[in-house]
Amino acid sequence: MKAALYKGLTHVLARALRTPPYLILFVSDSCWMKCRHCWFSEDWKAANLKRKTGAAGAGLNDRSELVRTHHVDYTPLSLDEIERLAASMPRVVFLTLTGGEAFMRKDIVDIVDVFARRTKLWRYQIPTSGFVTDMIVEKAARMLERHPSIPFRVDVSLDGTEETHERIRNVAGGFARACATVRELVRLRERYANLDVGIITTISKENQHEVEAIAKVAEELNPAGEWMVNVTRGKPRDPAALEVDPGNYLFAHKLIRRRIEERRYRGHGGHVTGPWLTAKNATRRRMIHDTLTGRRQGGGCSAGALSGVIYSDGSVRPCELLDQTIGNVRDFDCDLSELWASPEADKIRRWIQDTRCICTQECFLSMDILIQPGRWPQLLGERLKLLGADRDLGKPSKAA
């Protein structure tokens, strides 16, 4: 019965909204890292991204002697194609520009300009390894200067204390560089009220026993910002990375809760809905823990309706963890609204509900909360817990 209800709901939402309000767009497949827990590996790209002849994304990425990149033999979406894509979207409530390393894309600032100009962009985010501090901060500053009214968040990955972080990410000096990037972004936040800076940790087999140490480093680097925790998913480079004890993930959740209870933490910033996003993240962590321990049932997924993924070759999927491809925007003249209303999109949305699809993908679980009324009381409860922090820490100033 619930499957039928959600099939109807997601179909109506997809038709009414025309395109996903939450979009993850892969703009670069090159990266400075080769993380053990990452599913976006060379093998995955070779097996899943559509090949084209000709120059392989020539000139799309910023490179230096410090940058380790991996050659690809297809052409990523050009700026012109991205502009046509954005023009087909009535609104984008939340845009994640990712890869790979999105900041490696030379025209990443122009890509933000395109979405700000061609659609109603409410908020955008870029996750980063933080490896080349000057480049990241300079590009972030240009985005903020051009779009001071659009909330923007940068999340820097920190996957352990120094030795662990660099072992997981397979690059020397990565820990110090990531820390330096956080510090510089925090300074930048003092100048731009719409900037939010976060630290994100992917919990894996290798770092799960030092989550408390990671939490301390995150709080020291960014005391006013959020520390978020993900859990390894998909098919990572190192399959052993998936071996996470749910108790260690739960412990990270408790450490975050302790900061809130001790009035040392306000959560998301940069816009008025920030506290609700922090409350949503707490609700989401509970959902993930229940999934890891087998206590959560599937179904009610919003992927393919409220959220979607576009890879650099233009292929569109409802979720990062699903193999089903809805189609390629290049085959629709980069008109996402036409592809989103296609028979194949309808078919995959129905399949998601019929199979009671379930996962731990954090971004998509965030949207699931919106269409699952049973989660709303918990969301409200988490928001109420943050009210005390607002009082004790003081309301954010214009420059906070």
Secondary structure by P-SEA (a helix, b strand, c coil): caaaaaaaaaaaaaaaaccccbbbbbcccccccccccccccaaaaaacbbbbccccccccccccccbbbbbbccccccaaaaaaaaaacccccbbbbbccccccccaaaaaaaaaaccccccccccccccccaaaaaaaaaaaaaacccbbbbbbbbbcccaaaaaaaacccaaaaaaaaaaaaaaaaaaacccbbbbbbbbccccccccaaaaaaaaaaacccbbbbbbcccccccccccccccaaaaaaaaaaaaaaaaaccccccccccaaaaaaaaaaaaaaaaaaaaaccccccccccccccccccccccccccccccccccccccccccaaaaaacaaaaaaaaaaaaaccccccaaaaaaaaaacccaaaaaaaaaaaaaaaaaaaccccccc
